[in-house]
Amino acid sequence: MQINTKDLISLTEANQNFSKVAKTVDEKGSVIILKNNNPHYIIIDFKKFEQLGLSANEDLESIAGRILKDNLEAFTELAR
């Protein structure tokens, strides 16, 4: 999964304008919500969720670990 800086939304903005979050997910497949200027949440289209091979039965920590591993370079760049 590629992370585009245009797909980053602050937690405040997400709280005030969730329709923008939903529209971005509809258009791009996912959105990352920043908390204190750091990636904290990800909202992903369910179809994309299924394409990534994620399962509703899979442990959340293993999903997060896999996403982090797959996108470590992008998250490292965002953390700068």
C-alpha positions as CSV (number, residue, x, y, z in Angstrom):
1,M,0.0,0.0,0.0
2,Q,1.4,3.3,-1.0
3,I,0.9,6.4,1.2
4,N,0.2,9.7,-0.4
5,T,0.6,12.8,1.7
6,K,-2.7,14.0,0.2
7,D,-4.4,11.0,2.0
8,L,-3.4,12.3,5.4
9,I,-6.1,14.0,7.5
10,S,-5.7,15.4,11.0
11,L,-7.8,13.9,13.8
12,T,-9.5,17.2,14.3
13,E,-10.5,17.5,10.7
14,A,-11.7,13.9,10.6
15,N,-13.9,14.6,13.7
16,Q,-15.3,17.8,12.1
17,N,-15.7,16.5,8.6
18,F,-16.1,12.7,8.5
19,S,-17.8,12.9,5.1
20,K,-14.4,14.2,3.7
21,V,-12.8,11.1,5.2
22,A,-15.4,8.8,3.6
23,K,-15.1,10.6,0.3
24,T,-11.3,10.2,0.3
25,V,-11.5,6.5,1.2
26,D,-14.1,6.1,-1.7
27,E,-11.7,7.8,-4.1
28,K,-8.3,6.6,-3.0
29,G,-9.0,3.3,-1.1
30,S,-7.7,4.5,2.3
31,V,-6.9,7.4,4.5
32,I,-4.4,7.9,7.3
33,I,-5.6,10.0,10.3
34,L,-2.9,11.9,12.1
35,K,-2.9,12.4,15.9
36,N,-0.3,14.9,17.2
37,N,1.1,15.0,13.6
38,N,1.9,11.3,13.6
39,P,0.1,8.5,11.7
40,H,-2.2,7.0,14.2
41,Y,-5.3,5.5,12.5
42,I,-6.0,4.0,9.0
43,I,-9.4,3.8,7.4
44,I,-9.5,1.4,4.5
45,D,-12.1,0.5,2.0
46,F,-13.5,-2.9,2.8
47,K,-12.8,-4.2,-0.8
48,K,-9.2,-3.1,-0.4
49,F,-9.1,-4.8,3.0
50,E,-10.2,-8.0,1.4
51,Q,-7.7,-7.6,-1.4
52,L,-4.9,-7.3,1.1
53,G,-5.7,-10.7,2.4
54,L,-6.8,-9.4,5.7
55,S,-9.4,-11.4,7.7
56,A,-11.9,-10.3,10.2
57,N,-10.7,-13.3,12.3
58,E,-7.1,-12.2,12.1
59,D,-5.6,-10.7,15.3
60,L,-5.4,-7.0,15.1
61,E,-1.8,-6.9,16.2
62,S,-0.7,-9.2,13.4
63,I,-2.6,-7.0,10.9
64,A,-1.0,-3.9,12.3
65,G,2.4,-5.6,12.3
66,R,2.0,-6.6,8.6
67,I,0.9,-3.2,7.5
68,L,3.8,-1.6,9.4
69,K,6.3,-4.0,7.9
70,D,4.9,-3.5,4.4
71,N,5.0,0.3,4.8
72,L,8.0,0.9,7.2
73,E,9.8,3.1,4.8
74,A,6.8,5.4,4.3
75,F,6.1,5.5,8.0
76,T,9.7,6.3,8.8
77,E,9.6,9.2,6.2
78,L,6.4,10.5,7.7
79,A,7.8,10.4,11.2
80,R,10.6,12.9,10.2
